[in-house]
Amino acid sequence: MLASPTFDQPAISAELAQRIVNAAAAASEEHGQASTIAVVDPAGILKAFVRMDGAALLTVQIAQDKAYTAAAFGLASHEWHDFIKDDAPLADGIVHTPRLVVFGGGYPVKVNGAVVGGIGVSGGHYTDDMKIATTALEQAGYPI
């Protein structure tokens, strides 16, 4: 029998989620990129969000999906590519999973080692999105 039928899972606060979005928007401006930035809780539900002026419409869902990918497995979105690239059955199947993104720009947000949410940035090349996201996490005090 289980010790308890429930468990507590820490989740990102609205204040921290907004601080991360603000830091990412500032980093995006410094980079000269209009981005969409999404922060989700551990269940992948949107907690804070901004679509900067000039960010393409397609970036809205991609940013949310990058954040979801990172929060759902506790793995940065770009790490999925290395995880699946040499495993044909996995690579052929898992890429069809709704909301899974296998390129950069999504990172788990961790507090004291626990995944409390995820950030997703979309607006430029994925390597630019990665720089913006990691800068935001560093500035918010929760570096990768």
N, C-alpha and C positions, 0 to 999 in steps of 0.2 A: 504494500500500500504506500502511496505517496505521502510524504511528510506533510504536504499542503497541496490543496487543489488549485492554488493560485500562486503567482509570483509577481513581484514588483519589477518593473522595467523602467529605468530612468529615461526621461524624455527631455528634449531640448526646450528651454523656456522661450516664450515669445520675445523676451528682451534680447537673449543671445542670438536668436534667429535673425532678428532685425539688425543687430549689430553686425552680423556676418554679411547680410545683404548690403548694408551701407558700405562696409569695407570693400566688398567686391565691386560695387558701383564706382567707388572712388578709384580703385585699382584699374577698372575698365576704362574710366575716363583718362587716367594717366597713360594708359596703353594706347589711347586713341581708338578705342573700340566701343561700339554700342552693343551691350549685352543684355540678355535676359538672365536673371539670377533667381534661383529657387532654393529654398531651404525647407526640408521636410522633417517630420518626426520619425521615430523608428518604424512606424507602420507605413511610411511613405506618403503620409497626408501632408499637404502643403501647410507650412507654418508661417513663412514670410516669402515675399515675391516682389520683383520689380522687372518690368520690361522697359528698359531705357529708351528714350526717344531715339528713333532711328534703327532700333533692333528689328531684324526681320521677323515676320509673323511665325515662320517655321521654328524659330528659336524658342518659342513659348513652351511647346510640348517637349522639345529636346532637353531643355534645361530641367524641367520637372522630371523627366525620365532618367536623366543622369543622376539627379539627387536620389531618386527612388532606387536606382541600381545600387548606389553606394550604401544607402541605409539598409536595404533589404538583405545584403550579404556581408556588410562590413568590409567591403573590398572596393578600392577605387575603380572607377569604370574602365580605365585603360588597362588595368591588370587582368581583366577578363580575356582580352585578346591572347595574351601569353598563356593563360590557363587553358584555352580551348584550341589554339591554332594547330597543334600537332595531334589532335584527337578528332578524327573525321566524324564519327558518330555524334560526338558532343557538339562539334562546330556546326554540323549540318542541322542539328535539332534545336539546340538552346538559343541560337540567334533568332528563332521564331517566337521566343517567349515575349509576350507583350511587356512593354516598358523596359526591357533589358537593353542597355547601351554598352557596346564593347569598344568604345574609343574614349579618349580623355575628356576631362572636364567635370567629372563627378567624384566626390570624396566623402567618406564617412566623417561625421563629426563625432569625436570621441572626448569624453570627459572622464577622467580617472580610469581610463582603459575601457570604458563602456561606450558602445555606440548609442548615441542619443539622437541621431538624425543624420542627414546628408545634405550636401550642397551640390548644386549643378549649375554650371555656367555654360552658356551657349551664345555665340555671336561672331566668332572668328574661327580660325583653324583650331583644331582641338588642342594643339600645343599652347596656343595663346590662352584658351579657356582654362587650361591646367594652371598656367602661371597666375592668372587672375584669382582662381579659386584658392590656390595655396597661399597667395599673398593675403587674401581675406582671412583665412584661418589663422595665419601667423599674427596678423594685426588684431584679431579678436582674442588672441591668447590661447588658441588651441591648434598649434601647428601639427602637421602630419608627422 
